[in-house]
């Protein structure tokens, strides 16, 4: 059998997530080639089975598309080492081709969606997917032929077999497995030590709120919450602490979008209007600004002095600064610059900008090369040193011991490679300022050296239902730890409305979505939180669940009906459309079954939910 080709990996990468319409020649050809690649994966698995697991069982999907007819980004085969493992169906050794041009060999789980404790235990043992003892990956160009692939596979299998019983023991010793709350606590401790991480999962799984919780724990590890408080009360406490740290400038929150650029994130030349005149200055972006703040000695009183200076400018309208060589008035109306009005100027009543960020740079003894209006910035700095008791930076005792957090929501919606630019390299922990392999680069606009401090943490979120998830390139993936956040029906509260079991409703909907699309498009538990009445439940379905399903199924109301049932979707009476007199083959095909959404209200929501759960009204028992 021919060996795998680069073209097969390219097809996986190119078509992942696209709907496969085999009436289109392009898709039919890609499908046929990937079916051939799947046969090679099956051969690969059988060769391993033959040499290492003679009593084992090989299971394979064989189709390069999901049940929703979308191209997968992964061709896999599961090898159950023994028939007992096959009967148990929770753990196997998986081999496969990945859309990021890798061969994967790993100890993998099977069908643990209904066992969150065991799944958490496995994920804790596995750790970071890209840096795990039980996940071994080879780039496609590292392996030349079948002989090399099987040789390396058998070497890997030898290592995995030693670890396999330890992973399997997670289920055997269930009584010794950490409780879910303890696992989450330990997982949080792990995440706190991770400089770059991305929380990913379907919409409504609490990713954005989790970033707040992580940020609070990173900056203030001593922050404790009384476990006797309700979940709602705990969230209030965390939100209050988050807001306090946000106001103090230790947390910065931003959202990536298609218009986000390097100039917004790092630095760029931007226009400013002063008295009708346009000037251009190099303005630091969100990331650069936070890096410079984070790389400041923690015991400095710069922030406190700056706040007082701004307050006095607000009270007095202006402050006059005399440097001995120039005299100017300083104004502040908000934003990132002071306004300067020189006493002696050829221009009539000018207002020049003086960057607050440049003020911090000069305070930290950074050269003023390329700095806009440096004489005014120096004048303000000397004024603060003399009149506001600003401690000279070289006299500040202690080092940098405050942590800072940048939260990037929807990180995959921006062009990440373009936004981060050359800074991607600087994100690695060993490349941070103060570490052994510290790297500083010269920025393209300001021409100044720049590095990322080791006390700056980055937390991103990704919505897996968004097809732009694939936009994250491999270089960025290698520098982030990925933490999956899936729907957790167990946290829904209250869990019942009238006689409706909300946990069962969410589980039923998600089980059907997994069959029709995949687990990345399931519905998060947050949609069903804080439902206290039938009116609330009606609004959740009308405003959240149904619109989300319409987006998932591209308006295919028949599939929405398969998920929600005939209580939510009606089959329209077959009305033949009378076409104009014209000869057209297959015109009858246009008269197909039509579906429409039913109007849901307080009166019919209970019946609709019973139909969704396949419960009869008479016996209130499942069919």
N, C-alpha and C positions, 0 to 999 in steps of 0.2 A: 504493500500500500504506500502511495506517495506520502511524503512528510508534509507537515503544516507549512503554509506559505505566509509571507508578510501580507499579501493581499487579503487573506482571510481575517487577520487582525484588523486591517484597515476597514473592511466591511463591517465588522462588529462595532468599531468606533464611529463609522459614518452613519450607520442606520439605527443605532440604539435609540429606542423610544419611538421610532417612526412606525406608523400603521402600514402593515404589509398588504398591499393590494396587488395580488398576483395577476390581475388582468393587465397591469402595466409592465411592460417588458423589463424595465430597469429593476423593479422589485422582484419579479419572477426570477431573474438571473441571480440577484443577490441571495434570494431564498435558496435556490438550488445549490449555489456554491457553499453556503453555510450548512446546509443539510449534509453535504459531503464532508465538511469540517467536523460535524457532529459524529459522523461515522468514524473519523480518525480518533476523536476523543473516546469513543466506545472501545476502539482497538487499544488505545493507551491504557484504559482502565482494565481491560481483560488481560493485557500483558502483565500488569502489576499484580492482578489477582492470581494469575497463573504462577508467578514466582514467589509471592509473599502470602497469599490468602487462598489456598487451594479449596478450602471449605466455605469461602466467602460468597457474597452475592453482589452483583453489579446492577445498579439501577440507573437509567438514563432517560431524559425527557425526549431526546431525538429531534425535536422541532426547534428551530432558532427563533420562534415567536412564542409569546405568551398566549394564554387562552383568550386574551383580548385582541389577538392578531397584531401585537406590537413586537418589533424586533427586540430581542434581549441583547444585553451587552456582555453576556456570559454564557459560554457553552460548557456544560458540566456533566460529570458522571460521579455517582456516589458508590463507594466500595464499602460494603458492610463486612468487616473482617470475619465474622462467623454468622451462622444462621440465627443464633440467639440475638445477635445485634440487629439482624434484619427484622426479626419478630418484635424486638423492643422498639425499633424505629425512633430513636432520639439522637443517636450519635453515629457518625460514619466518617470515613476518609474521603475527601472530595478532590478530584483533579479537574482542571478546566482551563479554558482560554478566557482571558479578561480583555475588555475593550481598551484598557490602557497598555496593551502590547506586552502582557505577561502570561507565563504559565504559572498556575497556582496549584499547590499541593498542601492540603490543610486538614486538620481535625475539625469537623463542622457539625453543627446541630441540625436536627430534622424536626420540623413541626412543633416548636415550643411556644407558640403564641398563647396557648391556654395555661402555661406554667411559668408565670413571670419570675418566681423565685429561682427556679432552676435556670432560666434564661439569664437572669442577673448573675447567678453564680458562674455560669459558663463565660459570660462577657468579662467578668472580673478576672477569671483565670487567664483568659486569652489576652486581655489588655489591648493596647493599640494594634489594630489590624495590620498596619504597615511595619510594625516592629514587635512581632510576637514569635515565641518559640514554636507555636503550633500552626503558624501560617508561613509557608516557605514559597518565595516567588522568584522566578527567573525571567529576565527580559527575553523577548523572542529571539534576539540576535545573539544570545549567549549559548543557544543550543542549535547545533547544525543539522542533526539527523536523528533517526529513531534510536540508534544505538546509544547516542549521548543522552537522549531524553530518558530512556529506560534506566541507564546506569545511574544518572543523577536522581531519578525518581526512587529507585531502590535504596540509594543512600539516604534520601530524605525519609522514606518509609521506615528504615531502621531506627532513625531518631524518633519519629512520631510514635512508633510502637511502644517505646519506653515511656512516653508521656500519656499514651491512650488510656491506660488503667487509672491514672490520676484524674483525668477528665471524667472518665466514666464513674469514678467514685463519688462525684458530685451528686449523682442520683442515688447511688447505693446508700450513702450516708446522709440521707435527707435530714435526719434529726440533728446532724451537726452543721448543716448549712446555715449561714447567717440569715436572720430574719430580713425581710425586704427592707425595712427601715434601716437596719444595720448595714446592709449592702450599699444602700444609697448614701449613708453617712461616710462609709469607707471610700466609695466612689468619688464623693465630693472632695475628700482629703487628697485623693490621687489627682483630681482635676486642678486643685489649688496649686499643685506643684508644676502644672503644665503651662508653659508660657503662651502657647498658641493652640486654641481648640475651637472646634466647630460643632455645634449641636444641630443635628439634622433629623428630620422626620416629617410626617404628614402635617397638614395644617391643624391647629387647635390642640396640639399636644403639650403646650406650656413652655415652648422653647424660649420665648422672649422673657417670660417671668423667671425661668431658670437662670438666665444670664444675670438677672438682678441678684438672685440668691448667691450665685458663684462670685459675683463681683464683691458683694458684702463680705463673704468669707475670705476672699483673697486679701482685701484691704484691712479688714478688721477681724482677724481669726478669733479674737476673744469675745466676739458678739455671740451671746447665748439667747436662746428662745426657750421659754417655759413650755415643756412638752404637754403640760396639762391644758394649754390653750387649744381652742378649736383651730382647724386649718385656716379658716377665714381670719381669725385673730392673729395667727402666726404670719399670714401674708401681709397683714396691716403693719406689723412690727418690722418685717423685712423691707417693705416699701418705704417706711419712715426712715430707716437707717440708710437705705439706698439714696433717698432724696437728699439726706444730710450730706453724704459723701459726694453726690452729684454737685450740690451747691458749693462744696469745698473745692471742686475742680479735680478730684481724684478719679472721677468716673466721667467719661465722655461717651455719648451715645450718638451713633449716626446710622443712616440707612443707605445702602448702595442702590443705585438705580442706573438706568441706561445712559443718563447724561453725566454721571459722575466721572471725573477726569483726574489725571495725575495732578493737574494744577489745583484742583479742589482739595486733594488729599495730602499732597506733599508740599509743593510750592509752585507759584506761577506769577507771571506779570499781570497785574490787574489795574484797571483805571480807577481813579478817584476824582471826584468833582469838588473843587474848592472855589467858591464864589464864581461859579460859572466857568472855571478853567479846569481842564482835564490834565491830571498828572498821572504818571505810571510808576508803580513801585512793585518790588518783589514781595509778595504777600505769602506768609507761611500757611500751609493747609492744616487740616484737622490733625493729621498724624504728626507732622513735624512739630507743630505747636505743643502737642502733648508730650512728645519725646523731650523737647527742651525743658519743659516744666518738670518732668520726671527726673531728668538728669541734673537736678539742683539739690544742694545739700538740704536735708530735711529740717535742720534747726535754723535755717535762714529766716529772717523776719521780712523778707521781700514782699510776700503776698499781703501780710498785715499792713505794711507801710503803704503799699499801692492802694489798698482799699481806703485807708484814711486819706490819702492824697486825692483820690477821686471824690470822696465825700466832701472834702474841703472845697474842691473845684465846683461841686454842685451848689454848695452853700454860698460861696463867695463869687461865683460866676467865672472869675479868672484869678490866676496867681502870677505875679510878675517875677521873672527870674533874671538876675544880673550876674553874668559870668565874669565880668571885668572887661571883656572885649565886646560882648553884645548884650543887649537887653531885649527881652521878649515876654509877651503875655502868653500863658498857657490856658487853653480852654478844653473842656471835656464834655461831650454830649452823648457818650456811649460808644460802644464798638471797640475796635482794637487799636485805635490811634488817638493821640492828643492832637489838638489843633494849635498851631503856633502863629502868633501875630507879632512880627518884629517891630520894634519902635522906629527903627530907621530902615526904610525900604523904598526902592524906586517905584514899586508897585503900590497902588492905592488899596489900603486895608487888606493885605493879603492874608490867607490862612493856609499855612503849610502843614502837612501831616508829619507826625513823629510817632513811629511805631512802638507800641508797648512791648512787643516781642523783641525789638532791637534794644530796648531799655534793659530787658532781662539779659540779653547777650552781653552788653557792655558791663553790666553788673558782675557777670561771671568771667570777665576779662577776656572775652572773645574779641579778636581784632575787628575794627570797623570797616575793613575792606569791602567795598561794594554796598555799604550801608547808605540808605537814603537819609539826607539831612542829619548826619552824625553830630554836628556841632550843637544842634538843639537837643538831641538825645543825651549827649554828654552833660549839657547844662542842667537838664532835669535830674539826671542821676546825681550830680554833685549837690544839687539843691536838696534832694532827699537824704543824702548822706549827712549833710550839715544840719538841716532843719527838722528832719523826721527820725533822727537816730537810726537810720538804716545801717545795719552792721556790715562792714566791708566783707566781701565774700571770702577772702583769704583768712579772715579772723573767725569765721563761723566754725564752731567745733562740731565734731561728729561727721558722719558721712551721709550717704543716700540710703535711708532705711524705710521710706514710705513707698508703698505699692500703688500703682496707677493701673486703671483698666480702660481699655477702649472696646466698646461693644459695637459690633458691626451687624446690624440686622439685615436679613436678606442678602447676605454677602455674594450669593451666586447670581444676583440680578444685575450686577455691574460687570464690566469687562475687567476682571481682576488683574490680569497680566498688565494691562494698560494703566490701571489705577496705581498699583504698587510699583510698576516699573522695575528699576534696578534694586529697589529696596527688598525684594523677595529674599535675596541672599542674607540680608542683615537680620531677618526674622529668626534664624536658627539660634538656639540658646548659646552655643559656643562662640557665635559671631557677635554677641551682644557686648556693649561697652563694659570693660572691666573683666571680661572673661579671657581665657588663654588665647583663643583664636580671634580676638577682637578685630573687627573690620570697620573702617570708616571710608566713606566714598565722597567724592566731590560732586555736589549737586549741580545740575546743568544750568540753572538760572542764577543762583546767588554765587556759585563757584566756591562755596564754603564746605569744609569737611563736615560729614554728618554720620552719626551712628545711632543705633537703637539701644537704649539703656536696658539693663537686665531686670529692672523692677517694673517694666511695662508689660502687662498681660493683654492679650487680644482674645476676645471671645466673639465668635461669629455664629449666626444662625442660618440654616438652609431649609427651604421648604421642598421636600422631595416630590411633591405633586407638581411642582413647577418644572417644566421641561428644560429650563435653563440650568438645571443642576449640573448637566454635563459640561457647562461652560468652564468649570474650574479645571485649570490645567494641572498636569502631573507635577510640575515644579512646586506649585502651591500646596497640593495635597501632601507632598512629602514633608512639608514643614508644619503641618497641623495634625493634631490628634482629633479623630472624629468620634463623637459620642452620639449614639442613636437614641432618639426619644420617640417611642411609639405610644399609641393610645393606651391608657391605663384605666379601664372602666372601674376598677376598685376604688378610685378616689372620688367618684361621683357622689355628690351630696347636695340635697337629699337624694337617696337612691330610688325613691318611689313617689309617684304622684297619683293620688286616688289608688287604683289597683294596678297601675302600670309600672313595671319593673324597668327603670331607665337603663340599668346595667345590661339587662338582657336585650333591650332594644338596640343599644350601641353595638354589642357583640354580634347580634344577628346581622345588622347592616354591614358591619366590617367583614364578617365572614363571606358575605355575598360579593362585596366589592373585590375582595382578594381573588375570588374565582373569576370574576368578569374582567378585572384589570390586573392589579397586583397590590401588595401590602403597602407600597409607597403612597397609594391614593386612598388609604383608609381615612376615617373621620376621627378627629381628636376628641378626647374626653371633655375638653373645656367647653365645647358646644352644649353639653348636657349638665353643666354645673349650675347650681343655684336656680333650678327650676322648681318653683313652689306651687304652681297651679296649672290647670289645663290651658289657661290663656297663655302662660309662659311657654308651654310645650308647643302650642300652635305657632307662636312666633318663631321658635327655634326651627321648626320644620319649614315655615314659609320664607324666613329671612336668611337662614344659614344652610340647613341640610339640603333642601331641594335646589337652591341656586348652585351649590357646590357640585351636586350630582349632574346638573345640567352642563356644567363646565367639564366635568370628567368624561361624560358620555357624548359630548358635542351635540346635545339636543336629541339624542336617541332615546325617546321616551319609552320605548319598549324595554330597554335595558334598565331604565329607572324603575319601570314597573316590576322587573324581576327583583330589584332590591327592596322596594317599598311595598309592593303588592297592590291589589285592585282597590284598596281603600284610598290610595293616593293617585292612581293612574287609571284612566278609563279607556276602553277600546271604542273608538268611534264606529258608528254604523257605517257599513261599507256603501259608500255612495260612488257610483261609477261617474267618472268625469267625462263629459261629452266633448271630445276633441273635434276640431274642424275637419271637414271632409278632406282627407289626404291619405295617401298610401305611405305607411311607415311600418316596417317590420318591428315586431315586439312592442307595439304601442300598448298592448294589454298589460305589460309589465309595470306601467306607471300607476295602475290602479292597485295599490298595495294597502295593507292594513295600516290604519292611522290611530295614533294615541293622543290623549290630551290629559293634562293635569286636572284633578278634581279640586274644587274649592274646599279647603280645610278650615274648619272652625271649631269652636268649643263643643258644639253639639255632636259632631261626627268624628272627632279626633280619637276617642276611645275605641270606637269600632274599627277605625283605620289602623290603629296600632295592633289590635287583636288580629286583624287580617295579615298585617306585616309579620306577626309572630306565629301565624298559622294556628290561632286559637279560635275555637268556635264560641259563639255567644251563648249557646244553650248550656254547654257543659263547662265552659271556661277552662277546658283542657285542650292541650295541643292535639292537632289532628295527627 
